[in-house]
Amino acid sequence: RIIHKRQVTEALRRTGHANAFCPRVGDEFMVWFVIALGLFCRDCYRQIYRWLLPWRKNDVPGRSTLCEARQRLGVAPLVQLAPHVVQLLARPDTPGAFYRGMRLMALDGFVVDIPDMPANDAVFGRPGTSRAPGAFPQAHVLGLVEVGVHAFWRWLVKPRHCGEVTMTPPLLKCLQPGMLLMWDRNFLTYGHVQTTLARGAHLLARIKKNLVFQPIGRFDDGSYLARLYASAKDRRHDRHGILVRIIEYTFDDPGRSGSGERHRLLTTLLDDKPDPAPTLIELYHCRW
């Protein structure tokens, strides 16, 4: 009901697997098998085979056969299939998924342990110190997620030493008009804001304390307009600045982390009447 057979067939054709034939564990079946590895991640290979083909109880291939078939399939068909299957899920009436008609999106990253294999170690690397390496190789994952439904819409998987800022541009190119993107303070650069606006999307982002913004106009809610520049030289000459709105605030809850400290948000929503500062503050901190 979710992944159509024709999508699997097309993905196999594009990656050169269309003519491969195996009567028991063909490439088309192995696509479903790899997907089932996520659905039944606590079960062994042979049990997953039984879930998919329950009428073949007495004809279950050995684990080595399934492993070889998975290696034969590779990752290319799944890479081709994913963008056609993983779609935006929220509807206009989905709670917490839209703000003033704009689809809420969030950009964030995390590190995940992967199998302890020489190939993974060579490609992704592992944490550790000069005294001892980490227990497992690790991959750095950056995802563009749909807020409200937490759909992992677009993503990048890179070696652990790759920084989030350098991984961001390809995901920003996936933004669509009418989206409101939220991210944490490490992602802010002039180029990222420029790309977000060029895609027809808006931005609501936390920013670091040491960034310099000179107010050029204040609103009744305490927020103010300023310009974001690519460099200090551009700021001195007042050239190529992007008009943004800065919101400063503090938390008065003593039990909350960062209470009493100054926080700042940057947004491309420049009018305080439809988008008052308290509303945007709450929207940002409730994104997850």
N, C-alpha and C positions, 0 to 999 in steps of 0.2 A: 504493500500500500504506500510505502514511502519512497523506496528505490525501485524504479521500473526496470524490467529486464532489458529493455532497449538501451537504457543508459549504461548498463554494465557491458552489453555487447559493443556499444560504440567506444567505450573506454578501452576495451581489449583491442578493438580494431586500430585505434590510434596509436597504441603502443606495440603493435606487431604481435599480439597474442591471439589473433582471430583464428589462425589456422592450426593452432596447437590442439592436439586431441589426446585425451586420456579417458577411457571409459569409466573409471572409478573416481578420480580426483582431477577433473579437467579444470582449466583456468577459470571458466565461468563459475563453477562451483566454489573454487578457492577464493574468489572475491567475496562471496557470501560467507565463507568460512572465516576469513580475516575479520569481517564485520562482526561475526558471532563471537570472536575472541574477546571483543569488548563487552558484549552483552552477557556472556557467561565466563567472566574472567577468572572465576574460582574453580572452574572445571578443567579437566585434562582434555587434550586434543581429541581423544577417542570418544569421550563423552559428548563433546560439542558436535562431533560427527553424528552421534546418535540423536541429538536434539534436532539437527537439520534433516536427517533422513531416518525417521523412526521406523520405517518399514524394512530397513536393512539391519536388523538387530544381529543377525548371524553373519554379516558380511562387512565388518568394520575393519578398515585398513589399519596396519600397524602405525605406531607413532612416528617411526622413521619415514614411512611413506608420506604421511601428512607433512612432516617437516621438509622433506625434499620438494614436495609440491608447492609449499609456501615459498621456499627459496626460488623455485622456478618462476613463480608469479612475479616476485619482486614488489617494488613499491609504486612503479610507474602507473599501473592501472588505477590504483587507489588515489594517486595524486590527480589523475585526469577526472576521476569520478566525483571527488569531494566538492568542487565548486558548483557542480550541477545539482548536488543533493542538499548541501548545507545552505539553507535560505533563511532570510529574515522571517521571524515567526510572529512578532507582535502585530496585533490589530489595533485600530484606533481606540477600542474600548478595553484594551489590556491594561490592568492597573500598573502604574509606575513605569510604563514604557514610552510615554509621550509627554511632551511639555509644550503647550501652545501649538500643537500640531507638528512639532519637531520630534523626530524619532531619536530617543536617547541612546547614545553609544558611549562606551568606555574603552580606554586603551590601558592595558596593564600587562605586566610580565611576571614570570616566575621561573624557578629552576626545578628540574625534575631529575631524579635518579634514573639511569637507564642500565640495561644488563651489563655486567662486568665481562666485556669481551674485548680482545685486542683491537678489533676494528672500531668499536665505539670509542675506545680509549684514544686511538690515533686521530679520529675525526673530531670528537667533542671535547676531549680532555677531562680531567678530574680535579677537584679541589685538593687542597693540602698545603703543607709547608715544606721547607727544605729538609725537615727531619723525616717526614713520612707523607705519602700521598693519601688522598681520600679513599674511602672504601669502594665507591662506585664512580664511574664516569657520569657526567651530568650534562644535560642539554638545557639551553636557555630558550624559553618559549615566550613569545610576545603575541598577544591576542587582541583583536578588535571584537568586543563583546556587545551584544544587544542587551541594554539594561532592561530590567523588568522580567524578562524571560531567561536571561543569562545564556542566550544562544552564542556559542563560540563560532562567530561568523567567518572571520578571516584570521590567519595566523602565520607566524614564521617560527621555524625551529633552527637554531644556530648553535655553534659551539659555545660553551659556557663563558668564554672570555669576550664574546661579542657584547657590546653595550646596548642598552635599550634605545638610546638616542640614534645610533647608527642603524638600528633595525626598523625604526619608525617610518621612514619615507615610503617604502613599498605598501605599507598598510594604509597610509593616508591617501594613496591613490585609489583606494577602494571606496572612499567616502562618496556618498550620494547627496544630491541637493536635498535640503530639508532635514538634515541630521544635525543634532547638537552633540558634539564630542566633548567628553570629560576625561582628563588625565591628571596624574600626580605631578609634583613640582619638578621632577627630573627631566621631563619631556620637552620643556619649553625652549624653543629656538625661533629665531626670526623666520627661517625657512619653513618650519613646521606650521607656523601660523599662516604664512603666505599660501602654502599648499592647501590648508584647510579651507580658507576663504575662496581660493580658486576652484575648489570642488563644489562650491555652493553650500557649504556647511558652516555652522557656527561653532564657537569654542567656549567652554567654561573650564578653566584650568587653574589649579593651585600653582603659585609661583614662589620662588625662593626669596628670602628676606633681603639678600644683598643686591638684588636687581634695582636699578635706578629708574624711577618714573616721575616726571615732573608734571604736576596737575596743570591742565589747561582749561578746566571747567568743572565745577562741582555741582552735585545734585542734592536734593533735599534729604535723600536717604543716607548721605555720607559718602557715597561712591563718587569717583571723579574720572574725567576723561584724561588720557595721556597718549603718548605715542611710543610705539615699540620700534627700536632701531636695530639694524643689523650689526652695528659696531659703535664704539665710543666716538669714532671720527664722524660717522653719520649723525650722531646725536649733536655734536658740536656744530655741525653745519646745517642741522635740521633738514635732512634730505632722506627721502625714501621711507619715511616713518609710516607705520600702520596705526591707525586710530583704534584704540582699545579703551576699555573701561576697567578701572581697578576698584576692588571692593576690599576694605580692611575691616577686620573684626577680631574679637576675642571670645573665648568660651568662659562662662562664669560658673561652670559645674566643677567643683573641686575634685570630683572623682573621675573626671575625664582627662585623658592624656593631652598635654598641651594647654591645659586650662590656664588662663591668665597671660598667655603669650599672644603676640600679634600674628594673625594669619592674613594672607592676601590671596584673592582670586583675580584672575584676568579673564575677561569675557569680551566677545565681539558683539554682544547684545548691548547696544549703546544707549538705549532709552530706558530711563528708570520708571516710567509710568507703567508700561506693560510688564516690565521685568524688574520689580523692586529688589533691592539688595537682600533683605531677609529671605525672600523666596528662593533666590539663586543660591544662597548659602545652604539652606536646608536641602535644596535639590542636589547640590554637589555632595554633601556628606551622607545622603541617603541613597547614593547611586548603586551600592551593592545590596 
